[in-house]
Amino acid sequence: AELAKEFPGSIVPPLPEKQQVGRFSDEFIESRRRALEKFLQRIGVHPELGNSQFFIVFLQANDAGLAETKAEAKHASKSKSGS
């Protein structure tokens, strides 16, 4: 969602579908892993999306860093909307 906000003119590939039933089966896990890998590769080779600070933080940050970035994005979103 943040990539789409940061680059409104770019087409951000969709995340692979989640599954409620059978999501722990080896077959589904491997299928979703491959789909997520393809998603990340598509973002990474995109000239704008691959250089996004959100994407870079997602790839490199620890849990605390991700939480901080999410909180900052949420705060910035609220500030822009006037809430």
Buried (B, 14 or more C-beta within 10 A) or exposed (E): EBBEEBBEEBEBBEEBEEEEEEEEEEEBEEBBEEBEEEBBEBBEEBEEBBEBEBBEBBEEEEEEEEEEBBEEBEEEEEEEEEE
